[in-house]
Amino acid sequence: MSEEIQKHLYDAFEHAKPYCSQGRVADYIPALAEVDPLKFGMAVALPNGEYYCVGDADEPFSIQSVSKVFTLSLALERLGDDLWNSVGREPSGSSFNSIVQLETECGKPRNPLINAGAIVTTDRLIDGRSVEVTTEEILAFMRERSDDATVFIDEDVASSEAATGSRNRSLAHFMSAFSNMRHPVETSLSVYFRQCAIAMSTRQLARAGLHYAFGGTDPISGKSVMSTVNCRNINAVMMGCGHYDNSGEFSTRVGLPGKSGVGGGILTIAPGRAAIAVWSPGLNQAGTSLAGSMALEYFTDALDWSIFA
């Protein structure tokens, strides 16, 4: 199986490489506009501790919205089902930073993987603590899950997001007007901008997501990271909402739960098998890595890893 995985990973990489030049980097965030659109890496983490990698798999990149999966994990473990009083679990059918539904649905975001929902989730995670303490908790969690202390927050990206974050501030103030924010807007956004600026490689990201493939337990360390119920809920939310208004297309073509970020990263979960991470900064119109999604479709088809097989 190991030789088969490496072969199909390489084939998927070669198949998708031409798409790197066809996507568009997230140029509305100045720091991300400077990233080379031809960068491309893939990594697969297996429960026995083995990795299979290709391309720029060890180069750190800004994980952006992929971080929302991990903050959701922390918030669910701390708050339980009470979190769902503040944010829903339904696909939005709208772009990741849309404000339209917040007005019609009284300030409650559709799900925790769009920007508004992630901001509320981070707001609840703060739980009366300081920006520094909450940010350190998130970073420590990512380092522990990736088994790598070199994971860091790219402060240039965080500053760039803060300087251009007017839409996110609008979302937060709108939710605050409906009493769905428990902390000052700038406090919650300070944490949110920094969590999105976490920098990891695809190897580190695949390792960090491995417990989602095994019911919330890290198969390498044997540690229970979260309850089985919370893990199942997170995978379900990723399946239906992980790629904004491109979620149905991704689920149909790739057939696995996943979460994309506008930095070009995608974390994908193959339940009972592996965690897969890809990075290619050029995005499709919905904000998902174009080459990354093409590579994942090829790879999961080749191995017959779709959960719908």
Secondary structure as the mmCIF struct_conf table of DSSP 4:
data_model
#
loop_
_struct_conf.conf_type_id
_struct_conf.id
_struct_conf.beg_label_comp_id
_struct_conf.beg_label_asym_id
_struct_conf.beg_label_seq_id
_struct_conf.end_label_comp_id
_struct_conf.end_label_asym_id
_struct_conf.end_label_seq_id
HELX_RH_AL_P HELX_RH_AL_P1 SER A 2 ALA A 16
HELX_RH_3T_P HELX_RH_3T_P1 LYS A 17 SER A 21
TURN_TY1_P TURN_TY1_P1 GLN A 22 GLN A 22
BEND BEND1 GLY A 23 GLY A 23
STRN STRN1 ARG A 24 ARG A 24
TURN_TY1_P TURN_TY1_P2 ASP A 27 TYR A 28
BEND BEND2 ILE A 29 ILE A 29
HELX_RH_AL_P HELX_RH_AL_P2 PRO A 30 ALA A 33
TURN_TY1_P TURN_TY1_P3 GLU A 34 GLU A 34
BEND BEND3 VAL A 35 VAL A 35
TURN_TY1_P TURN_TY1_P4 PRO A 37 LEU A 38
STRN STRN2 GLY A 41 ALA A 45
TURN_TY1_P TURN_TY1_P5 PRO A 47 ASN A 48
BEND BEND4 GLY A 49 GLY A 49
STRN STRN3 TYR A 51 GLY A 55
BEND BEND5 ASP A 56 ASP A 56
TURN_TY1_P TURN_TY1_P6 ALA A 57 ASP A 58
BEND BEND6 GLU A 59 GLU A 59
STRN STRN4 PHE A 61 SER A 62
HELX_RH_3T_P HELX_RH_3T_P2 GLN A 64 VAL A 66
HELX_RH_AL_P HELX_RH_AL_P3 SER A 67 LEU A 79
HELX_RH_3T_P HELX_RH_3T_P3 GLY A 80 ASN A 85
TURN_TY1_P TURN_TY1_P7 SER A 86 SER A 86
BEND BEND7 VAL A 87 VAL A 87
BEND BEND8 GLU A 90 GLU A 90
BEND BEND9 SER A 94 SER A 94
TURN_TY1_P TURN_TY1_P8 PHE A 96 ASN A 97
HELX_RH_AL_P HELX_RH_AL_P4 VAL A 100 THR A 104
TURN_TY1_P TURN_TY1_P9 GLU A 105 GLY A 107
BEND BEND10 ARG A 110 ARG A 110
TURN_TY1_P TURN_TY1_P10 PRO A 112 LEU A 113
BEND BEND11 ILE A 114 ILE A 114
HELX_RH_AL_P HELX_RH_AL_P5 ASN A 115 ILE A 126
TURN_TY1_P TURN_TY1_P11 ASP A 127 GLY A 128
HELX_RH_AL_P HELX_RH_AL_P6 VAL A 131 SER A 146
TURN_TY1_P TURN_TY1_P12 ASP A 147 ASP A 147
TURN_TY1_P TURN_TY1_P13 ALA A 149 THR A 150
STRN STRN5 PHE A 152 ILE A 153
HELX_RH_AL_P HELX_RH_AL_P7 GLU A 155 ALA A 163
TURN_TY1_P TURN_TY1_P14 THR A 164 THR A 164
HELX_RH_AL_P HELX_RH_AL_P8 SER A 166 ALA A 177
TURN_TY1_P TURN_TY1_P15 PHE A 178 SER A 179
BEND BEND12 ARG A 182 HIS A 183
HELX_RH_AL_P HELX_RH_AL_P9 VAL A 185 CYS A 196
TURN_TY1_P TURN_TY1_P16 ALA A 197 ALA A 197
STRN STRN6 ILE A 198 MET A 200
HELX_RH_AL_P HELX_RH_AL_P10 THR A 202 ALA A 208
TURN_TY1_P TURN_TY1_P17 GLY A 209 GLY A 209
HELX_RH_3T_P HELX_RH_3T_P4 LEU A 210 ALA A 213
TURN_TY1_P TURN_TY1_P18 PHE A 214 GLY A 216
STRN STRN7 THR A 217 THR A 217
TURN_TY1_P TURN_TY1_P19 PRO A 219 SER A 221
STRN STRN8 SER A 224 SER A 224
BEND BEND13 MET A 226 MET A 226
HELX_RH_AL_P HELX_RH_AL_P11 THR A 228 CYS A 241
TURN_TY1_P TURN_TY1_P20 GLY A 242 HIS A 243
HELX_RH_3T_P HELX_RH_3T_P5 TYR A 244 ASN A 246
HELX_RH_AL_P HELX_RH_AL_P12 SER A 247 VAL A 254
BEND BEND14 LEU A 256 LEU A 256
STRN STRN9 GLY A 258 SER A 260
TURN_TY1_P TURN_TY1_P21 VAL A 262 GLY A 263
BEND BEND15 GLY A 264 GLY A 264
STRN STRN10 GLY A 265 ALA A 270
TURN_TY1_P TURN_TY1_P22 PRO A 271 ARG A 273
STRN STRN11 ALA A 274 TRP A 279
STRN STRN12 LEU A 283 LEU A 283
TURN_TY1_P TURN_TY1_P23 GLN A 285 ALA A 286
BEND BEND16 GLY A 287 THR A 288
STRN STRN13 SER A 289 SER A 289
HELX_RH_AL_P HELX_RH_AL_P13 LEU A 290 LEU A 303
TURN_TY1_P TURN_TY1_P24 ASP A 304 ASP A 304
TURN_TY1_P TURN_TY1_P25 ILE A 307 PHE A 308
#
